[in-house]
């Protein structure tokens, strides 16, 4: 059975320390944020890898997971409660997983979900440099081409896209990815704030507070993440794990 196979295609790679420019700075004092070195899976978690996890932790099987931790579409593309089946590619990224399930998987690997800052910092690297992904024409075109495919497009295997300078594949243009603080990009640093300033972050006028109002790709990503709830699952949302070095 696929879920019993000891599969592990992705090895974590080191993302060195640096400085990240947030798309939505929390304040004028946080236009640049230091990022400590961390390890990040080179590819997303696959269907086969998640099946192995479910086999060892049956409480995360489809139909067994507590409703509070996942919606009705959890692993709905799999053939059975703990097996993807022949119609699901074992090396494509697992989707239809909630934040709770992704977090549990990473904890079982002695890891965690990356923070938004860590993920965005790694994703800003190109194939040749540590920064510039937001402006790199090839990266942006790859993202825009992916947006045009629609949510029902067949997912390719992980690792088939180019790796960035750190050796991380497919941070863009395969699936969206869960992060630890997934809804923090458009949420004020103090949720007790009220008034029009908060509302602006959740509509088109939110671009006014963005670091680059013309960065459509990042704006779409932040808007999508901020629309999620921890129990949500979708066909275009997967994850990868991070670790302390």
N, C-alpha and C positions, 0 to 999 in steps of 0.2 A: 504494500500500500504506500502511496506517495508520501503520506503524512509521517511514515516511520523512517524515511530515508534521512541519513545524517547529511543534510545539504547545507553548504555555506559558501556561496560563490563570491560574496563581497568581503573584502578585507578593509578595515578602517585605515584611513590615511591621515597624516598629520596636516592640519591647517594651522600654520604658525600665527603667532600673535601679531596684531596690527591695529589699525584704526578704521572704524566703519563710519560712513556718513549716512545717518538714518534718512529714509525717505520722508518720514514724518518726525522731525525733531520734537522732543518733548518740551524743549525750551531753547532760548538762544544760547544757553550755557551748554547745550548738548548737541551742537551742530556736528561734533565728532565724538565718537564713543570708542574707548579702548576695548579691544577684544583679546582675551587671553587665549593662548594656544589650546587647541582641542583636537580630538580625533573624530572623524566623520566617516561613516560607511561610504565606500566608493560608489555604491549603487543602492537603489531602493530595495527594500525587503521584498522578496518574491513570493508567489503563491506557494511554491514548494517549501520555502523556509518558514512561512507562516503555518503551513500544514504541520510541519514538524513541531512547532510550538504548540499548536492546538492539541496534537496527539499527547503531549506531555502535560498540558494544562486544559483538560476537558471542559472546565467551566467557561472557556472561551469558544466552545463549539457553537455553531449556528443552532439556535433553538434552546441552548442552555444558558447563554449569557443573560444576565439580569437586564431587564428592560431599561433601567436607569442608565446603563452603560452602553447601549447601542440601540439604534432604531430598527424598524422591521426589515430594512434592506441589508442588514449585516450579513456579509458573505453570501448574499443572495445569488451570486453568479456561480457558486460552487455546486457541484453535483449532489453532495451530501453534507451532513453536519460537520465532518472533519476531513473531507476529501474534495479537492478541486474537480476531479474527474478528467476524462480524456479531452474534453472540449476546452479546457482552460490551460493555457500554456504555463508550464511549471516555472519558466524563467521570466515571465512577464511580471511586472510589479503587482503585488496584491493590492486590491482596492476593496471598496465596500467594508472598510474597517473604521471604527470610531477612534476618537482620540484616546479614550480609555483603553481600548484594545491595543493600540499602537504603543501606548505608554507601558502597558503590562508586558508586551513583547520585549521592548528595550530593557526594561528592568530585569527580565529573565536572562538577558545577555550581559548583565552587569553594566548596562548603559542607561541612556536616557534619550528623550527627544531633544534635538537641538533647539535652542532659543531662536526667536525670530532674528535677533541680531547676529547670531552665529550663522544661521542659514543664509541670510542675505549677504553677509560678509563673504562666505564661501562662494555664493552664487554670483558675486560681482567679479570673480576671477574669470579670465578668458583662457583660451588655450595657450597663450603666450605670456600673460601677465597677471599679477595679483589684483589689479583693479581695472576698471573700464568696461565691465560687462553691460552697464546701463547705457553706454554710448556705442558699444561695438556693433557695427552694422550687421555682421553675420549672426551674432547672438540675437539681436532684435528681430531679424528676419525669420530666424528659426522659431522664435516665440510666436510671432504673428502668424506664421504658416500653421503652427499648431493650433492657435486659437480658431483658425478657419476650418479645422477638421471637424469640429463638433464633438460632443461628449460620447458618442457611440462608436468612435473610430477604434479599429483594432489596435491593441497595445502591442508594441514590439518588445523584444526581450531587453532586460536591463543591461546596461553596459555597451549597447550597440551604438550609442551616440558618442560624440567626442568627449574626451576628458579635459578638464581645465588644468591649469598649471599645477594644482595640488594632486591631481589624479582622481578627481571626483567626476563621475559621469552623470549626465541627464538631470542636472539641477533645473534645467529648463526643457520644455517641449516634450515631456513624456506623460507625467501626471503632476497634479498639485501635490503638496506634501504637508503633513501635519507638523507643527512645531509645538514646543512646550507652552508658549504663551501666544498661541495662534491669533488671538483677537486683539493683540496689543497695539498694532500699527495705527489703527484708527480710533483707539480708545484713549481718552485723556489719562494722564498719569495719576490723577486723583478722580475716581469715579463719582465723587460727591459733587464735582463741579456741575453747574447747570447753566442753562441759558443758550443763546443762539450759537455761541462759540463751539459748544459740544455738537450741536446738530449739524453744523457745517462739515464736520468730519465725516459724516455719513451720506453726503449727497455730492452732486457735481461740484459744488463750491469747495469741497474738501481739497481740490487741487490747489487752492490758494495757499494752504499751509504746507504743501509738499515741497521737498527740496528741489524738484524739477517738475514743473507743471506739465511738461511735454513728455514725460516718461510714462507713456500709456501702458507699457507692459507691466511695470511695477505697480502702477495704480490699479490695474485690473487684479493683480495678485493680492494686493492688500485688501481690496474691496471684497474679493472672494473669501479670503481668510476671516475677515471680520464679520461675514455673514453666517459663519459656522457656529454650531453648538457642539459640545463635547460628545454627544451621542450620535451626531450625524454620520451617515455613510453615503458615499457616492461612487459612481463608476470611474471617476477621474481623480480620485484622491487616495494617495498612498503615503508612505513614510520611509524614513531611514533613521538610524540611531547615531547618537553622538556619545563620546566617552571622554573621561578625563585622561590626559596624557600620563 
